[in-house]
């Protein structure tokens, strides 16, 4: 495994107390790629400087509309660079963002709009049409994240002819208002302050699982606190890049990994299962002798790596590893998977961090109870036999 570069700052590690501080740091890394965003026919690369400019322009536009502290903005759209710029523009203007599940029904959206009473809705043309067809949100201004910049309702047109000083967020200000899924009852609003989110991200940064040279593949929806914190804030805190695939299918994730040289993947058990099922299906279609050879090599590879640390997986299963760009070194999974050993081996013996919790824990004051590295790892590691892989990641 190659050695990962690390940033150095006061205190030895990057960190921030509010999301405003995080955004303000983007200028110091202006030329670095911040986001690789894929669509079916293209890849968009946005630098930290470009992202900071978009956030600043939109924040000024929000400020000019009188949207600031105490106001709320609903974001109902899929992952994209515009989603990221919109979220940080909202908090940079001093307001509270309401990240909402892009797959939710219009009835769920109507309930959230009625409860939260946002000043502005940032969404897609399709979702706005849904709202209109049900007579929802008619009194709330909407701007669209998926239309051309020249469109009269484009969120990219948010700007101000007379830029003003934007407010500095306080750690206790609410940055995100998240709504539960409502699976077991009426959806409930959960406020997360700047301190909550910053404390979680800082704890992850202290673990040094990634560094500024990494590219984090992020197929999970950003309205969830888990990918938003563990994926986006952790990566941006380091000055690393995030990779947004065009979708969550195997070919879409593979394409994004190959074309960007992704070094880390943030997933959930169902996604890992889908990737493993793809490998298993390909093996099943082989001749019987070839199937036996595959599983024999798999057993040998696992045994050799556990005994000596030598990673034969890259050689034995090079074709699988090649499909994910040959550089994947770390997999974060929001839960356990029963076939973790074989799954990791066909990915080249990549070390993995299995997160047993959907969201990093913090107390009511936004402070993590276990910031110590050893305690943190004890809290999140779910499978004992991954200690060897995590030790290897630490040495790197």
Secondary structure, 3 states (H helix, E strand, C coil): CCCCCCCCCCCCCCCCCCHHHHHHHHHHHCCCEEEEEEECCEEEEEEHHHHHHHHHHHHHHHHHCCCCCCCEEEEECCCCHHHHHHHHHHHHCCCEEEEECCCCCHHHHHHHHHHHCCCEEEECHHHHHHHHHCCCCCCCEEEECCCCCCCCCEHHHCCCCCCCCCCCCCCCCEEEEEECCCCCCCCCEEEEEHHHHHHHHHHHHHHCCCCCCCEEEECCCCCCHHHHHHHHHHHHHHCCEEEECCCCCHHHHHHHHHHHCCCEEEECHHHHHHHHHHHHHHHHCCCHHHHHHHHHHHHHHHHHHHHHCCCCHHHHCHHHHHHCCCCCCEEEECCCCCCHHHHHHHCCCCEEEECCCCCCCCCCCCCCCCCCHHHHHHHHCCCHHHHHHHHHHHHC
